[in-house]
Amino acid sequence: MVLPYKDDVSKGKKEQVSQMFDNIAPKYDLLNRVLSAGIDIRWRKKAISKLKANNPQLILDIATGTGDLAIEALSINPERIIGIDISEGMLAIGREKISKLGLGGKIILQQGDSENIIFPDNYFDAVTVAFGVRNFEHLEKGLSEIFRVLKPGGEVMILEFSQPEKFPFKQLYSFYSKQILPLIGRLVSRDKAAYTYLPESVKKFPYGKEFVSILNRIGFKSATCQSLSLGIASIYVAKKQ
C-alpha cells in the first residue's frame, strides 16, 4: 500500500490522505493547472460528456476535492450534485468557490467517506470520481459502495491517472513524474510528501484493462476505458443493471 507519509506508522492510508489534502488544499487548484499545463480542464469536460446521454438528475461526486468536477457536471444539466470528500480543507475551498459562482442551490459539498457512503441503496443516477479512486484505502470496497448507491441503469464515470506505454513518451513522462513534478509540488505546496506520493500511487494503480476487470468483478456491466493524452489519464464508464 502506497502511503503519503511513510514514516508515520500511527495512521492508516485514509487518515494520511486526508491530512495530505488538508495540507495542500490552498495550492491544490494552482498546482493542478501548472503541473498539467491546463490539460486537466479538458479531461474533466470530456469525462462529464460521457454521462450526457443518460441524462442523470442526481449525481454523487466522490473525492470531490475543491469541486471542479462537480462544477463541470452542471454542463449536463442535472437537478442536484452532492460532492463528498474526507478532506475538510479541500471542501472549505470548494464551498467558497461554489458560493462565489452562485451555485449553492445546485451543488452541495459535505464531508464523507467513499468506503462508507451515508446514502441509501439505489439512490443516485450517476456517480463520478476524478483522480480519487487510487486514494481509496480499500479499492474494491469503495467501488462496491459506488455500485450500491447507484440506481439500476445508473452509470459510474471514473477519471484517473494511468501510465503511458509507448516509447519515447513513456520514458519522458516517467522522468517528469519522478523528478520535475515532485520538485514543483514541494516548492509550491510546502508538503514534501504529497507530490512524491502522486507518481508512486499512479505507478501502483491497476489501470486500463486491469481496472476494467475489477469493475466487472464488482458487478458493473459494459465497462469501457478511453485513454487520454497518450495514456497519462483514462476515463472509465460502467453501468449498474
N, C-alpha and C positions, 0 to 999 in steps of 0.2 A: 504493500500500500504506500502510495506517494503522499508525503506529508509536507506542508509548508515549512513547519518549524521542527526539524528532525531532532533537535536536542531537547525538546520539551516533551518528555515521555508521560507527563501528567495529564495530557489532553489527547482525546481521540481526534480523528480527521475532521469530524463535523465541527467541533469546538475550534480547532485550529483554522479551518477555512473561514468560519465566522469572524474570528479575530483578525485574520489577514485582510478580509474585505472591509472590516471596520477601519483598519489602519490605512488602507489605500483609497478609501471612498472619496476623499476630497479631490484626488487627482485622477480618479478612475476614467472618467469620460475623456479628459485631455489625453491620457496615455493611450486609450483606445484609438483616437483619431490619429495620433502621432505614429504609434507603432504599426498601424495597419495602413497608413497613408490614406485614410478615409474609406478604404475598401469595405470595412465592416458595415458601413451605412448601406451600401449596395447589397451586401449579403442579406441584411435584415429585410430589405424590400423584396428581394427575390423569395426569401423564405416565407414571408407572410402571404405573398401572392399565391402560394401553393394551396392555401386554405380557402381562397375566394369562392371556388366552385361549390363548396359545401355550405356556404352562407351561414357560418356559425354565429349565434346570437349571444351566447355566454361563453367567454373564454377564460381559462386559467393560465396565467403566465408564471411558470415556476422558475426560481432563481432569477427573479425579475430585476434585481440589482437596482440601478437608478431609473429603470422604467423605459429604456429605449425601445425594446421590442414591443412592449405594451402600447406605447405611443404609436409606433408604426402600424400596429394591428388595427388601429382606428381607420386605416385606409380601406378596410374591407367592410366597414360599417356595422360592427356588432352593437348590441344594446349595452353590454357591460363587459368590462375586463377586470378581473381580480388578479393582482400580482402578489406573489408570496416570496419571501426570501428570509434566510436565517440571520442576515446582517442588518441590524438596525441602523448602522451608519450609512449603508447604501440606500436603505429605504428613506431615510431622512432627506437625502439629496434628491431622490426620486420624487418624493411628495412635494418638495419645493419646486421642482421643475414642472410637475403637473399642475400645481397651483398657478404658476406664472403663465402657463399656456391656457388656463381656464378650462381644464379637462377633468376637474374633480367630480363632475356628475357622471363621467363615463368610466373613469379608471380609479380603482381602489387598491392601495398598496397596504399590505399587512404582514407582520412577521409570521413565518410559518416554516415548517419542516417538510421538505419534499418526500421524506420517507415515512411520515405520519401526517398525511394531509387531513385537515379537520373536516372537510366537506363529505357529504354522503355519497353513496354509490350512485352511478349513472346520473351525474349532476351537470356536467359541462358538455357543450357541443364540440369544443376543441381544447386541447392543451398544448401550450408552446413552451419550449425551453431553448434559450440561446446561450451557448458556452457555459452550461451549468451541469450537465449530466456527468461529466468527468470528475466533478467535485463531490458527487454523491459518495457517502461513506460505504454504502452497500448498493451497488448499481442496480441489481435486479429487484431489490426491494423497492427502490424509488420508481422504477419502471412499472412494477406491479401496482403501485399506488396510482400512477397515472392511468393505467388500464382500468382500475376500479372506479375512479371518479368520472371517467368518460361515459357518455351515453352510448348505447348501441347505435352504430352508424357514425359516431364521432371520430375525429381524427386527432392524432398527435403529430406535431411538427417539431423536430429537433434540429437545431443548427449547432454544429460542434466542430472544433478543430480536428483535422486529420493530418496525414503525412504525405507530402509529395513523393512520388515513386520514380519519376523519370529523371535521368541524367541530362544536364548538369543541375537542373533546378533543385533536385533533392539535396545535393551537396551544398548549394548556395543557401538554401533555406535552413539547413542544419547549422551552418556557420552563423547565420543571422540569429537563429533562435537560441543558440548556446552562448554566443559572445556579445552580440550587439544588443539584443532585446533585454537581457538581464542588466546590462550596464545602464541603458537609458532608463529602464524601470526603477532601478535603485536610485539613480540621481534625482529623478522627479518625485517618486513616491516616498523616498527615505525608508523604504522597507526592503532590507537586504534579501529577504527570503521570497517575497511574493513573485517576482519575475524570474526567479530561478525555478520556482515550483511550476510555473506555467509550462515551459518546454518539457519538464520532467513528466508532468501529468499528461501532456499530449502524447508523449512517447509511449506511455504505458496504456493509453486508452485503446480499446478494441474498435477500430474504425472500419468503414466500408462494409464488405460482405460479412465480416465477423459481427459487427454491430447489428446488421440486418438479421442475422441468425438469432441473436439474443432477443430482438423484438418478436420474432416469430415464436420463440420458445415461451415468451411471456403470454402469448395468446393473440397478438396483433396479426392482422391479415393485410395482404397487398403492400407489404413494406417495400419502400424504394429508397435508393440512395443516389443523390446527384452531387458530383464533385464540383467544387468551386475553385477558381484561381489556381489551376494546375495541381489541385489536391491539398491546398492549405486548409480548406474547410469543406464540410459536406452538409447537405440538407437531407434529413431522413423524414419520410412521411409514412404513416401507417394508420390503419383503421381498426376500430373495435366493431365486430359484427354482432 
